[in-house]
């Protein structure tokens, strides 16, 4: 009876060790893949989220300024259209 327990104990220990090795291999593979992806992204001209948000905010501000200038220009053109044309003095 003791022999069977030893076999099960050894088998259990073997499985535990195999799971530890598998977990270590998984962690190492994840680290290697993350490093590979990080290097690949660094070689590209991708922007960070912070840079993207900053440029988007600048574009929004420029769009708002353009709309304000367009409204001002439309108002000036409307005012100029209401004024009578000046007579030029030709002698």
DAGI-V604094 format. One record per backbone hydrogen bond with DSSP energy under -0.5 kcal/mol. CO is the residue of the C=O (numbers start at 1). NH is the residue of the N-H. If there is no record, write none. Layout:
((CO,NH) (CO,NH))
This chain:
((1,5) (2,6) (3,7) (4,8) (5,9) (6,10) (7,11) (8,12) (9,13) (10,14) (11,15) (12,16) (13,17) (14,18) (15,19) (16,20) (17,21) (18,22) (19,23) (20,24) (21,25) (22,26) (23,27) (24,28) (25,29) (26,30) (27,31) (28,32) (29,33) (30,34) (31,35) (32,36) (33,37) (34,38) (35,39) (36,40) (37,41) (38,42) (39,43) (40,44) (41,44) (41,46) (44,46) (48,52) (49,53) (50,54) (51,55) (52,56) (53,57) (54,58) (55,59) (56,60) (57,61) (58,62) (59,63) (60,64) (61,65) (62,66) (63,67) (64,68) (65,69) (66,70) (67,71) (68,72) (69,73) (70,74) (71,75) (72,76) (73,77) (74,78) (75,79) (76,80) (77,81) (78,82) (79,83) (88,90) (89,91))
